[in-house]
Amino acid sequence: MPERTMRLNFHGNYAGSHPQAWKAGTNTPGELDLDFYVKYAQIAERGLFDGIFYAADLAAQGPNRKTCPGLDPVVLSAALATNTEHIGLAATISTTFSEPYNVAKSMATLDHISGGRAAWNIVTSYDPMAAPNFGMTELPPKEERYDRAKEFVEIVLSLWDSWDTDAIDSGNGNGGTFVDSAIHPIDHTGRYYSVRGPAQTPRSPQRRPVLFQAGASEEGKSFAAQVADGIFCVALDLSVAKEFYAEMKTRVKKANRNPDDAYILPGIYMYLGSTEEEAKRALEEQADPAEAMKHLAVKLSTSEESLNLDETVPDEILEQALINAQSDGHTRSLVEFLQSERLTVREFLERQPLRGPHRVLVGVPETIAGWLETWFVEKAADGFNIGNLTHETLTIFVDEVVPRLQARGLFRHEYQGKTLRENFCGSA
Ligand SMILES: Cc1cc2nc3c(=O)[nH]c(=O)nc-3n(C[C@H](O)[C@H](O)[C@H](O)COP(=O)(O)O)c2cc1C
């Protein structure tokens, strides 16, 4: 087995955002049905995926989009912890709309009940519709959101460390006791938060659940370089992805960390079939070019009327899109892709006929395995966050793509560690 092997997360939300998903559960909609999620989790675990990843939307409705239903990622992950044994459980929580003490407690709880399989995807959120759900009229500016996030994570890490390893005396079977001298207040007073501590939840199996982060602005990249074990990103094109990968590894090194300790994971929407036609049909069933067009206009901060189907996107729109982008993570890769490929809007929508931001991959297992290998070997990715899989396509992936990756020495044959940190980060 070569030293560098691929990391794979199953992006659970987007399995639930297309027409088939709504029919897939015993309840309607399937997205409210625990059995639906358990089935995915168990197939992904059979395929030795590192983790199941849940994004968090914090507003049900907004301009330019359909109603966006969603379960709470931490509660859902906790339910899955009791139905799985090895797979990691990565739940998104926003630092803009939570308190560090709560997050430290929820994630440590998830870590305890899953036996060390918890991960926190740290987001600062970009959806302006979330603000009015939390007593704010608008989102704080991006710089402030990241500033808060840095302090927030610092506090959570201190809380996780506030119980020493010897804080619980097991009493040799005669009933345990807590050793107060080994449980420390953190006495944090900062710009945004004041937290006395200690944490209420004793040190969890991983001590520090795995940290994911997504964001591609200057502030986002600098934050990820400092704290993230896994960096979730949008990458539509190999050369752009390679640049992002190299830049992030350099930044991680400059932050005095080992670049190998920060895994870069582009998102992918995958459509698999036993023939190319079958794979294309699977995509067609989910494609919604009208929604994709709206999404394109929103991500470019422009109107649909300003985009002509048979022309490329005007340069001034592309340049303008990066100024004050709601999310550089979503917009930058799109702009760079449109600049380099010079596709007409129609050609772009044929290639990316979905509402979401990630690269659409369509094909048979051999082609898909080859594609993943190229991006991995060429150092555009250390692994992938794979979404939009139905139960059926996830099963094909596990039965036919995973063995091909294993045969090429790119993917594990078994879970080597007990905790997510051991499996994903390769260290305790
Ligand atoms: C791939 C990706 C996934 C994200 N997932 C979420 C999410 O689930 N919930 C959320 O509130 N924000 C999410 N975000 C928003 C980021 O946390 C961040 O606030 C936003 O991208 C703005 O920062 P940026 O300009 O540095 O990218 C995501 C961003 C990216 C790029």
The ligand as an SDF file (V2000), in Angstrom:
LIG
                    3D

 31 33  0  0  0  0  0  0  0  0999 V2000
  -17.8720   23.7310    0.0030 C   0  0  0  0  0  0  0  0  0  0  0  0
  -18.5300   24.6430    0.9830 C   0  0  0  0  0  0  0  0  0  0  0  0
  -19.4670   24.1540    1.8880 C   0  0  0  0  0  0  0  0  0  0  0  0
  -20.0870   25.0010    2.8120 C   0  0  0  0  0  0  0  0  0  0  0  0
  -21.0340   24.4980    3.6580 N   0  0  0  0  0  0  0  0  0  0  0  0
  -21.7360   25.3450    4.4590 C   0  0  0  0  0  0  0  0  0  0  0  0
  -22.8010   24.8660    5.2830 C   0  0  0  0  0  0  0  0  0  0  0  0
  -23.1120   23.6680    5.2900 O   0  0  0  0  0  0  0  0  0  0  0  0
  -23.4640   25.7500    6.0470 N   0  0  0  0  0  0  0  0  0  0  0  0
  -23.1550   27.0750    6.0780 C   0  0  0  0  0  0  0  0  0  0  0  0
  -23.8060   27.8190    6.8070 O   0  0  0  0  0  0  0  0  0  0  0  0
  -22.1240   27.5720    5.3340 N   0  0  0  0  0  0  0  0  0  0  0  0
  -21.4330   26.7390    4.5220 C   0  0  0  0  0  0  0  0  0  0  0  0
  -20.3920   27.2280    3.7590 N   0  0  0  0  0  0  0  0  0  0  0  0
  -20.0380   28.6570    3.8810 C   0  0  0  0  0  0  0  0  0  0  0  0
  -18.6570   28.9230    4.4740 C   0  0  0  0  0  0  0  0  0  0  0  0
  -18.6230   28.5470    5.8130 O   0  0  0  0  0  0  0  0  0  0  0  0
  -18.2720   30.3870    4.3900 C   0  0  0  0  0  0  0  0  0  0  0  0
  -19.0030   31.1490    5.2890 O   0  0  0  0  0  0  0  0  0  0  0  0
  -18.5440   31.0120    3.0730 C   0  0  0  0  0  0  0  0  0  0  0  0
  -18.0640   30.1850    2.0760 O   0  0  0  0  0  0  0  0  0  0  0  0
  -17.8710   32.3780    2.9740 C   0  0  0  0  0  0  0  0  0  0  0  0
  -16.5140   32.2650    3.1040 O   0  0  0  0  0  0  0  0  0  0  0  0
  -15.4870   32.2670    1.8760 P   0  0  0  0  0  0  0  0  0  0  0  0
  -15.7620   33.4960    1.1020 O   0  0  0  0  0  0  0  0  0  0  0  0
  -14.1750   32.2120    2.5700 O   0  0  0  0  0  0  0  0  0  0  0  0
  -15.7300   31.0360    1.0400 O   0  0  0  0  0  0  0  0  0  0  0  0
  -19.7580   26.3840    2.8440 C   0  0  0  0  0  0  0  0  0  0  0  0
  -18.7890   26.8560    1.9470 C   0  0  0  0  0  0  0  0  0  0  0  0
  -18.1860   26.0160    1.0300 C   0  0  0  0  0  0  0  0  0  0  0  0
  -17.1580   26.5810    0.1050 C   0  0  0  0  0  0  0  0  0  0  0  0
  1  2  1  0
  2  3  1  0
  2 30  2  0
  3  4  2  0
  4  5  1  0
  4 28  1  0
  5  6  2  0
  6  7  1  0
  6 13  1  0
  7  8  2  0
  7  9  1  0
  9 10  1  0
 10 11  2  0
 10 12  1  0
 12 13  2  0
 13 14  1  0
 14 15  1  0
 14 28  1  0
 15 16  1  0
 16 17  1  0
 16 18  1  0
 18 19  1  0
 18 20  1  0
 20 21  1  0
 20 22  1  0
 22 23  1  0
 23 24  1  0
 24 25  2  0
 24 26  1  0
 24 27  1  0
 28 29  2  0
 29 30  1  0
 30 31  1  0
M  END
$$$$
